[in-house]
Amino acid sequence: MNNRALHAVFMVVTPLALIAVWWAYVRIFNVPRFVLPPPSAVGSALVALFRDGTIWPHLAHTLGIIVAGFGIGSALGFVLGFILAKSPRTERIIGPYLFFFQTAPKIALAPLFILWFGLGLTSQIVLAVSLVFFPVMAGTILGLRSVPANFGFLADILHLTRRDRLVRIELPSAVPEIFAGLKVGAVQATIGAILAEWLSGGQGLGYLMVFAGTTYKTPMLFAMVLVTSLLGILIYQSLAGLEKWLLSWR
């Protein structure tokens, strides 16, 4: 059996094994439903959410925040990362402030965003942007500074302009590091969207999780955790596929 077949088997067997352990634990120890519902109850709640259409507007709302936060955060992170990679002096000046902002816990900044931008969509997008920005910026800086020196010598021999050097050598070489930042940022955007809806939203997957938790609908809460996890995985894998396509020349 080749590696691809083993990987496929592993991807199927692992979740089935986890579900079996989950079911056995609930059954053997007679765990109350409101503490840990059985897999069948979570599956029924998940099917009901999609069948009656309850989840669709909330899913669309969360996806909108993720896309907006990821797009704006990635653009800002790439632009500033490019500037800092090309200007070490600028990095020495503003770098400490950026690192200070990044190390501040976002769960603490979220109430400030709500205070500054209100309870609406703006504060939710700002929170997602703040989580996406730094990984993309760091990946861009690392990628542009990791270009092999031999490529620079080749550009000098070919008398490439600054623009051609950037487009033909530096950016293609930096793609893996940039996409590493983008993939981390995509997961962070998902977390930021859920957190923002959890704190201030009246709609979205985060809001549904709060609603399920406060009304003791534990199967629905577990179903929402499953949906958000799968959503993050889907976004991550989509970026990984795009990265693989862009690096096919290698």
N, C-alpha and C positions, 0 to 999 in steps of 0.2 A: 504494500500500500504506500503510495507516494505521499509527500508532505501535504499536498493540496487536499487529498482525500482524508488524511488524518485531521487536518484542520476543520474540514466540514463535519466530520464525525464529532469532533470535540465541541463544535459550536452547537450541535444538536443535543448531545448527551449531557453537557454541563447544566443547561437550564432545566432539563428534565430531572436530573439528579437533585438539584436544589429544590425543585417543587416537591419531589418525593420526600426529602428530608423535612421540609416545611410541613407537609401533610402529616407525616408520622409524628412529628413533635407535637402538633396541635391535638392529634388523636390520642396519643399515649398519655400525655400529661393533662388532657382535658382542659386546655387553655380557653378561657372565656372568649367569646366572639368579639367583644368590644376591646379586648387587649390585643389579640392576634387572630384575625379571621382565617378560616381555611382557604386554600387556593381556589376552591370552587366558588366560594362567596365573592372573592375578589374578581374572579372571572365573570361572574354574573353581573356584578356592579359595572365592570368595564363594558360588557356587551350592552347593558341598559343605557349607559351614557351615550354610546354611539347610535344605538337603535332609535332612541327617542329624540335624538338631535341636540341634547343638552350641551354636549361638549363642543360642538362645532364653532359657535361664536366665541367661546372662551379660547379655543385653540387658535382661531384666527387672530384674536387680540394679542395673545402671547407671541405668536409668530411675527406679527407686525412690530412689536417691541424688539424682538431679537434681531430682525432684519435691519431695522433703523439703528439700533444701538451698535450692532456689529459693523454696519456700513460706515457710520460716522466715526466710530472709535477706530476702525481700521485705517480709514483715510487720514485721520489726525495722527495716529501712531506712525504710519508710514512716512508722512511728510516731515514730522518732527524727528523721527529716527534718521531719515536721510540727511536732514540739516545737521544733527549732532554727529553723525558718522563722518561728515565732510568737514566739520568744524570742531575740533577738540576744544578750542577755547570757549566756544558757546556751551559745550557740554560741561566744562568746568564751572561755568557761571550758573546755569540753570539746573544742572543735573541734581545737586543736593535737594533742591525744592521738589523736583519730580519724584525722587526717591522717598522724601518725607511724605508726600501725598500718597504714594503707593503703599507705604507701610501702615498708613492710618487704616484701621478696620472699617470696611465699607458698611457693616451693620451699624456703625456709629455715625457714618456720614449720611446714611439714608434719611434719617429724620431731618438733617440739615437741608438736604435736597428738597424734601417735602415742604419745609418751611420757606425755602427760597423760591421754589417753582410751583408750589401748590400741590393739590392731591391728584391732579390730572395726568395726562399722558406725558407731559414734558418732564416731570421729575422722574418718571419711570424710565424714559429713554436716557436721561442724563446719568442715572445710576448704571445702566447697562454700558453706556459709553465709557464711564470711569473704570469699569472692570476690563473692557476690551483694550483700551488705549495702551496701557503699559506693556503687555506681552508683545503686541505688534511692534511697538517702538523698539523694545529690546531685541526682538528678532531681526528687525531691519538693521539696527546698528551692528549687531554681531555678524550678520550676513555680508554687509558691505565692507566690513573690516577683515573678513576672513578670505577675501579673494587671494588666490595664490600669487606670490610675487612674480612667478614666471609669466603669468597672464599680463601683468603690467609691462614686463620687458617686451612681450610680443606686441602689445599695443604701441609701444615706442618705436619698435622696428617698422611696424606698418603705418606709422604716422597717423594714427587714428585721432580724430577730434575728441574733445571732452564728451560730446553727446554720443558719438559712436562707441567710445570706450564704456560709457554707462550702459547703453542699450545692448551692445553685443557681448560685453564681457562681465561687467560688474553685476547687473541685475540677474542674468541667467545663473551666475555662480552663487548668488545670494538667495536663490529661490528656496532651497531646503530650510534655511534658517528663518526666512520670512514666513514660510508656511507653518513652521513650528509655532511661531508666534500667533499666526492666524487660527490654528487649530485650538490652541489654548484659549485664545480670545473668543472663539465660537462657543466653547463650553462655558466660559465666564459670562458671555452674553445671555445664555440660557439661565444660568444661576441668577444673574442680575434681574432678568425679567420676572422670574418667579418670586424673588425676594421683594421687588418693587410692588408686585401685585399683592403679595402677602401683607405688606405694611399699609398700602394706600389704595389698593385697587377695588373696584366694584365689579370687575370683570377680568377674565383670564384664568389660566390654570392655577396660578397661585391663590386667587380668590376662591376657586372651587376647593382647594386644599384647606383653606381656613374654614370655609363653610362646612366641609365634611368633618373637620376636627371639632368645631364648636357644637355641632349637632350630634356628635358621637356616631357618625356613620363611618365606622372604621373600614369596612370593605371599600367604600368609595374613596376614602383617603389613600388606602394602599393602591387602588386603581390609578389614582392621579399621580402617585409617586412613580408607578410603572410607566405611565404615559410620558411624564417629563423626562425620565431617564432614557426612554427610547428616542424621544425627540432630540436630546443632546447627542446620543450616539449617531443618529441619522445625519445630523448637521456635521459632526466630526468626520464621519466616513465620507460624506459628500466632498468635503475639502480635501481629504486624503486621496480620493479618486481624481480630483482636479490636479492635485500636486503630481500624482503619478503620470497623468497625461502630459503635463507641462515638462516633466523631466524624462519623457520617453526618449528624447535625443541622447540621453546618457546610456 
